[in-house]
Amino acid sequence: MRVLVLGHTGYLGGHVAGALTRLPDAVTLRAGRSAGAEFAVDLARVGADALARTLASAAPDAVVNCAGAVGGDAVELAETNARGPAVLCAALRRAAPGARLVHLGSAAEYGPGAEGVRVTESAATRPVAPYGATKLAGTVAVTSSGLDAVVLRVGNPCLLYTSLLRAAGRDPGAVLRLGDLSAYRDFVDVRDVARAVVLAATVPGPLPGVLNIGGGRAVAVRELVASLVRAAGFRGRIEEVAQGGGSARSEGVSWQCSDNTAAGTALGWRPSYSLDDSSAALWAAGDGAVSPPTARLPAPVEGVRSP
């Protein structure tokens, strides 16, 4: 089985490519802008004809699209998150119509959730910022393509604050000033996401158009910070700044939690790592594995200082 991974240099894409590499009898091919890619592809710029030629050369049985923009203005977000999947689908229809497409979407496509309610795939999509809106446009391009395709709507990978904690070390005088930590998010371990992708790329038969891939419970961002503090052995003080500075990607979204039932039925998948498991793994992996997109949550890092 030949699997082509787009966006293999990103945090999710790197773990997905690694998981696919360990799959027996599979050949993992990497496409992207990096020098290490077997196929040079910039999904934000490439045309459908050129991409179709690349796909014909790769001859994939499955394509996994992990490419996506998390920052930048609305134009930059739209180029990668909306235009990119549309061009990919057009190229696949021409060059590899039988290949399965696994596209990584985002829980941000749903927008604000109701407290205490797990969102199913049939829920209304009401993104509140360009990031969620452009990811939703990409999802629509995939689900309406007529291809053998599935969108995995991924929750929040447990990424944030590790670099800041590393900078602070165990200095008992260090003070971390963070934004409002009261929001609730559905955190999911990147290893669970990678396992879901492998299953989605390899399970036989048709799949639903959209599947939620999340931790399955709403966790206060404050709880994530506490888990990371335990993993880091941080001895300083956290100061929470409750007013202002919220992320544009998360503004107005105080609660988010996904229902994973459909993924369990279609893929036999369910999350297996706890929040503390994720925190410990992130801390052990070192800075090179973290690179957190701090706009993921309404709790921007404001700085580290010592009195």
C-alpha positions as CSV (number, residue, x, y, z in Angstrom):
1,M,0.0,0.0,0.0
2,R,1.3,3.4,-1.0
3,V,0.3,6.4,1.2
4,L,1.2,10.0,0.3
5,V,1.3,12.4,3.3
6,L,0.9,16.1,2.6
7,G,2.2,18.4,5.4
8,H,4.5,15.8,6.9
9,T,6.7,18.5,8.6
10,G,4.0,19.8,10.8
11,Y,3.3,18.6,14.4
12,L,0.4,16.4,13.4
13,G,1.8,15.5,10.0
14,G,5.1,14.3,11.5
15,H,3.4,11.9,13.9
16,V,1.0,10.7,11.2
17,A,3.9,10.0,8.8
18,G,5.8,8.2,11.6
19,A,2.8,6.0,12.4
20,L,2.3,5.1,8.7
21,T,5.9,4.2,8.3
22,R,5.5,1.6,11.0
23,L,2.6,0.1,9.2
24,P,3.5,-3.4,7.7
25,D,3.5,-3.6,3.9
26,A,3.1,0.1,3.5
27,V,5.2,2.6,1.6
28,T,5.0,6.2,3.1
29,L,5.6,9.0,0.6
30,R,6.1,12.6,1.8
31,A,4.9,15.7,-0.1
32,G,5.5,19.3,0.9
33,R,7.8,22.3,0.7
34,S,10.7,20.8,2.7
35,A,13.9,19.5,1.2
36,G,13.2,16.0,2.7
37,A,10.0,15.5,0.7
38,E,10.0,13.0,-2.1
39,F,7.5,15.2,-4.0
40,A,7.6,19.0,-4.0
41,V,4.1,20.4,-3.3
42,D,3.0,23.7,-1.9
43,L,-0.8,23.1,-1.5
44,A,-1.5,26.9,-1.1
45,R,0.0,27.7,-4.6
46,V,0.0,24.5,-6.8
47,G,-2.4,24.2,-9.7
48,A,-4.7,21.2,-10.2
49,D,-2.8,20.2,-13.4
50,A,0.6,20.2,-11.8
51,L,-0.6,18.4,-8.7
52,A,-2.3,15.8,-10.9
53,R,1.0,15.0,-12.5
54,T,2.6,14.7,-9.1
55,L,-0.1,12.3,-7.9
56,A,0.1,10.3,-11.1
57,S,3.9,9.9,-10.4
58,A,3.3,8.9,-6.8
59,A,0.5,6.5,-7.7
60,P,-0.9,6.5,-4.1
61,D,-3.5,4.1,-2.7
62,A,-4.3,6.7,-0.1
63,V,-3.6,10.4,0.4
64,V,-3.5,12.0,3.9
65,N,-3.7,15.8,3.9
66,C,-2.2,17.2,7.1
67,A,-1.3,20.5,5.5
68,G,-3.0,23.5,7.1
69,A,-2.4,27.0,8.3
70,V,-3.1,28.0,11.9
71,G,-2.0,31.6,11.7
72,G,-1.8,34.5,9.3
73,D,-4.5,36.7,7.8
74,A,-7.7,35.5,6.2
75,V,-6.1,35.3,2.8
76,E,-3.3,33.1,4.0
77,L,-5.6,30.9,5.9
78,A,-7.9,30.5,2.9
79,E,-5.1,29.7,0.5
80,T,-4.0,26.6,2.5
81,N,-7.2,25.6,4.4
82,A,-9.8,26.2,1.7
83,R,-8.2,26.4,-1.7
84,G,-5.6,23.7,-0.9
85,P,-8.2,20.9,-0.3
86,A,-10.2,22.0,-3.3
87,V,-7.2,21.7,-5.6
88,L,-6.2,18.4,-4.1
89,C,-9.7,16.9,-4.8
90,A,-9.6,18.2,-8.4
91,A,-6.2,16.7,-8.9
92,L,-7.2,13.4,-7.3
93,R,-10.3,13.1,-9.6
94,R,-8.0,13.4,-12.6
95,A,-5.0,11.3,-11.5
96,A,-6.0,8.9,-8.7
97,P,-9.8,8.7,-8.4
98,G,-9.6,5.4,-6.6
99,A,-7.3,6.6,-3.8
100,R,-8.8,7.2,-0.4
101,L,-8.4,10.8,0.9
102,V,-8.1,11.4,4.6
103,H,-8.2,15.1,5.3
104,L,-7.6,16.6,8.8
105,G,-10.3,19.1,9.7
106,S,-10.8,20.9,13.0
107,A,-13.3,21.0,15.8
108,A,-13.1,24.8,15.3
109,E,-15.5,24.3,12.4
110,Y,-18.3,23.7,14.9
111,G,-17.9,27.1,16.6
112,P,-19.3,27.6,20.2
113,G,-20.6,24.6,22.0
114,A,-23.3,24.3,24.6
115,E,-22.0,23.6,28.0
116,G,-22.3,19.9,28.9
117,V,-23.1,18.8,25.4
118,R,-20.8,16.6,23.2
119,V,-21.1,17.7,19.6
120,T,-21.9,15.1,17.0
121,E,-21.0,15.3,13.3
122,S,-24.6,16.2,12.4
123,A,-24.4,19.4,14.5
124,A,-24.6,22.8,12.9
125,T,-21.3,24.4,11.9
126,R,-21.0,28.0,13.1
127,P,-17.3,29.0,13.0
128,V,-16.6,32.4,14.6
129,A,-13.2,33.2,13.0
130,P,-11.4,32.9,9.7
131,Y,-9.5,29.8,10.9
132,G,-12.6,27.8,11.6
133,A,-14.4,29.2,8.5
134,T,-11.5,28.3,6.1
135,K,-11.2,24.8,7.7
136,L,-14.9,24.3,7.1
137,A,-14.6,25.4,3.5
138,G,-11.9,22.7,3.1
139,T,-14.2,20.1,4.6
140,V,-17.0,21.0,2.2
141,A,-14.6,20.7,-0.7
142,V,-13.7,17.2,0.4
143,T,-17.1,15.9,1.4
144,S,-18.7,17.2,-1.9
145,S,-15.9,15.9,-4.1
146,G,-17.4,12.5,-4.9
147,L,-14.1,10.8,-3.9
148,D,-13.6,8.0,-1.4
149,A,-12.8,10.6,1.3
150,V,-13.2,11.2,5.0
151,V,-12.6,14.3,7.1
152,L,-11.3,13.8,10.6
153,R,-12.4,16.7,12.7
154,V,-9.6,16.9,15.2
155,G,-9.9,18.4,18.7
156,N,-7.1,20.3,20.4
157,P,-3.7,18.5,20.5
158,C,-2.1,18.9,23.9
159,L,0.6,21.3,22.8
160,L,0.5,24.6,24.7
161,Y,2.8,26.2,27.2
162,T,5.6,23.6,27.2
163,S,8.1,25.9,25.6
164,L,7.3,28.6,28.2
165,L,7.6,26.2,31.1
166,R,10.9,25.0,29.7
167,A,12.2,28.6,29.6
168,A,11.1,29.1,33.2
169,G,12.7,25.9,34.4
170,R,12.3,25.0,38.1
171,D,13.1,28.5,39.3
172,P,10.8,29.1,42.3
173,G,10.9,32.8,41.6
174,A,9.6,32.5,38.0
175,V,6.2,33.8,37.2
176,L,4.2,32.7,34.1
177,R,1.6,35.3,33.1
178,L,-1.0,33.5,31.0
179,G,-4.3,34.6,29.5
180,D,-7.8,33.6,30.7
181,L,-7.6,29.8,31.4
182,S,-11.3,29.3,32.1
183,A,-12.4,28.0,28.6
184,Y,-13.0,24.3,28.1
185,R,-11.6,22.3,25.2
186,D,-11.5,18.7,24.0
187,F,-7.8,17.8,24.2
188,V,-6.5,14.8,22.3
189,D,-3.1,13.2,22.3
190,V,-1.3,13.4,18.9
191,R,-0.6,9.7,19.1
192,D,-4.3,9.0,19.2
193,V,-4.8,11.3,16.2
194,A,-2.1,9.5,14.2
195,R,-3.7,6.1,15.0
196,A,-7.1,7.4,13.8
197,V,-5.5,8.5,10.5
198,V,-3.9,5.1,10.0
199,L,-7.2,3.4,10.6
200,A,-9.0,5.8,8.3
201,A,-6.5,5.3,5.5
202,T,-6.6,1.5,5.7
203,V,-10.0,0.3,6.9
204,P,-11.9,-1.3,4.0
205,G,-15.2,-0.1,2.7
206,P,-16.8,3.3,2.6
207,L,-16.6,5.7,5.5
208,P,-18.8,8.6,6.8
209,G,-17.9,11.9,5.3
210,V,-16.9,13.4,8.7
211,L,-15.7,11.8,11.9
212,N,-14.8,13.5,15.2
213,I,-11.4,12.7,16.7
214,G,-11.2,14.2,20.2
215,G,-10.5,13.3,23.8
216,G,-14.2,12.9,24.4
217,R,-14.4,15.2,27.4
218,A,-14.2,19.0,28.0
219,V,-11.2,20.0,30.0
220,A,-10.6,23.4,31.5
221,V,-7.4,25.0,30.0
222,R,-6.5,25.6,33.6
223,E,-6.4,21.8,34.1
224,L,-4.1,21.4,31.1
225,V,-1.7,24.0,32.5
226,A,-1.7,22.2,35.9
227,S,-0.9,18.9,34.2
228,L,2.0,20.4,32.3
229,V,3.2,22.0,35.5
230,R,3.3,18.6,37.2
231,A,5.1,17.1,34.3
232,A,7.7,19.9,34.2
233,G,8.3,20.0,38.0
234,F,7.7,23.7,37.7
235,R,8.0,25.4,41.1
236,G,7.2,29.0,40.2
237,R,3.9,30.8,40.1
238,I,1.1,31.0,37.5
239,E,-0.6,34.4,37.1
240,E,-3.8,34.3,35.1
241,V,-4.8,37.5,33.3
242,A,-8.5,37.3,33.0
243,Q,-9.1,40.3,30.7
244,G,-8.4,40.8,27.0
245,G,-5.9,39.3,24.6
246,G,-8.0,36.3,23.5
247,S,-7.1,34.4,20.4
248,A,-8.9,35.3,17.2
249,R,-9.2,31.6,16.5
250,S,-11.1,30.9,19.8
251,E,-12.8,34.2,20.6
252,G,-16.4,33.6,21.8
253,V,-15.9,29.8,22.3
254,S,-15.9,29.0,26.0
255,W,-16.9,25.3,25.6
256,Q,-16.0,22.7,23.1
257,C,-16.4,18.9,23.3
258,S,-16.8,16.3,20.6
259,D,-18.7,13.1,20.6
260,N,-16.4,10.3,19.3
261,T,-19.1,7.6,18.9
262,A,-19.1,7.6,15.1
263,A,-15.3,7.1,15.0
264,G,-15.7,4.2,17.3
265,T,-18.3,2.6,15.1
266,A,-16.6,3.3,11.7
267,L,-12.9,2.8,12.7
268,G,-12.9,1.0,16.0
269,W,-11.1,4.0,17.4
270,R,-11.3,5.6,20.8
271,P,-8.8,7.8,22.7
272,S,-6.3,5.9,24.8
273,Y,-4.1,8.5,26.4
274,S,-5.0,10.6,29.4
275,L,-4.1,14.3,29.8
276,D,-1.3,13.5,32.2
277,D,0.0,10.9,29.7
278,S,0.1,13.6,27.0
279,S,1.8,16.1,29.2
280,A,4.5,13.7,30.3
281,A,5.2,12.6,26.7
282,L,5.4,16.3,25.5
283,W,7.8,17.1,28.3
284,A,10.0,14.1,27.6
285,A,10.0,14.8,23.9
286,G,11.9,18.1,24.2
287,D,11.4,21.5,22.4
288,G,11.9,20.0,19.0
289,A,8.7,18.1,19.2
290,V,6.5,20.8,20.6
291,S,6.4,24.0,18.5
292,P,3.0,25.0,20.0
293,P,0.6,27.1,17.9
294,T,-0.3,29.4,20.8
295,A,-3.4,30.7,19.0
296,R,-5.1,27.4,19.5
297,L,-6.9,28.5,22.7
298,P,-8.3,31.7,24.2
299,A,-5.3,31.8,26.6
300,P,-2.4,33.5,25.0
301,V,1.0,33.4,26.6
302,E,2.0,36.8,27.9
303,G,5.4,36.2,29.2
304,V,7.8,34.8,31.9
305,R,9.4,37.0,34.5
306,S,11.3,36.7,37.8
307,P,10.8,39.2,40.6
